[in-house]
């Protein structure tokens, strides 16, 4: 019987599992897919928290993990028909399949057991611990542990098991890989905020000779945005959308306001929700690696303190992640600024968005 089960081998789950294993806990990390696996994400290690914690916990990102180019010089923000604004700043760049796998290998090296292809179906409270019901190779298993860390993304089964009545609003993120050249500066990541769809976005960047295109919008706007964006990029930037190399999709939770108001608590006894499972994604940018690492470490430290004190882990965890939630509270007004600028004609929209992204480069 492990001391702690961590669900999800993204940055939040891996760093939590690594920290628990380093402390000497019998740690089991469950990942539903075989690693390395494709993951919808920009792959940017962006902002002071993401960069600092990656280096602190895993060391310098190896060249074999980074893409080509291994880093960007910053971000461009475009509003078609209006103009563009630039935000300079060094940004590491990788494919998440490589970044996550590199991190997971380090957790294994510290003694964490990893089961790949493990689909978690439910987490059930039992006595003072939990039973994790999982399935691997069509074989069902039930594993008990005193502590569970749910780091299994926006559609978290751990969160749904703990809070079955919670309704989570999510944005839809769709990503495509294409062959071709990009007639925009390849040293920058390009965001497009249109007057028609703001605050929905689409983005373009190039790495490893692959054009990576993302679309993000709330339900109801998603398909219209994709059609508009593909038409625009084909006509204005010569991108051929025939025969994509790969397609993927994911959800991104919008739990900022429930976290701020405490109508949703990302912890219940000795079950803790980290990363996107707990809603820890920065407003405006959607950046998640920094918040994932920070919340994953907080979850591990709360488990360790609970073992030392004999008290439940949730109170410690909620105190540890309050800094992230406070940062959300400060950033949310930027949504209104972006919408107000859009409604007024969008003349300064690229600069407003650039300023919002600059404001998001906070520590917590």
C-alpha positions, 0 to 999 in steps of 0.5 A: 500500500503506497503512502501517496498516490499521484494521478497525472504525469504532467508537471504538477503531478510529477513534481509532487511525486518527486518531492514525496519520493525524495522525502522517503514516502512510498509514492505511486504516480499514475498516468493514463497514457504511455510516455512520452505522449503528445500534449496540447500546449504551447510548450513555452516555459514562460515567466519567473515561477515556471523557469525558477521552479523548473531549474530548482527541481529538475535542473537546466532543461537539456538541449535534447528536451528543448526544441529548435529553436530552444528559446524565443525572444518574446511574444507578438500580439496581433489584431487583424485590421488594427495592428500589432504589439511586441513583448520582449523576453526570453522564453524556453520552448519545447514540446510537452511530450519531451518536457513531461517525460524528462521530468517523469524520468527524474521522479522515477530516479528518486524512487517514485513508482510510475504506472503508465496506461493507468486509467483512473475511474474513481477515487473513493474515501475509505476510513481515513484514506482513499481507494483509487479505482483504476484500469490497466490493460482492461484489468481493473484494480483498486489501490488504497493510500492515505493521501491522494494528489489529483493532478489529472487536468481540466477534466480531473476524475479526482476532482469529479469524485470529490465534488460530483456536483461542481460545474466547471466552465471550460474553454476548448483548446484545439491544436494542429501541427502542419508542414510549411513556412511561417512568414512571421518572425520565428523567434516570437510566439504570435497571438491573434486577438480578433475584434470578432471573437475577443477574448477568444484567441488563436496562435501560431509558432514554429519549432522543429520545422513544424507549424503549431497552431492553437485555437482557444474559445468558450463553447459556442464560439469554438467552431466559428473561431477555427473557421475564421482563423484558418481562412485568415491564416491561409489568405494572409500567411500562406498556411496550408491546412490540408493534411495536418501532421497531428491534431489534438484537443483539451479543456482548460478550466476557468475556476478563478472566481470560485477559488477567489470566493472560496466556493470551491476548495481544491482540497478535502482532507488528505485529497489535494488538487494540483495544477489544472485539476485544482484550477491553477491556470493563470488568467489572460495567458492560460500559462500553467507550467508555473502554477502547476509546479508551484501547486504540485510542490505545495501539495507534496509539502502539505502531505509531508507536514500532515505525516509529521503532525498527524493532522489532515493535509488540506488546511496546510495546502490551502494556505500554501496556494493562497498566493496563487489565488491572490495573483488570480484576483489581481489579474482578473480585471485585465479581462474587463480591460480587454473586453472594454477595448474590444467594444470601443473599436480595438484601436489599442487592443494589441497593446492592452493585451501585451500589457495584460501579459506583462502583468501576468509575469508575477511571482506567487 
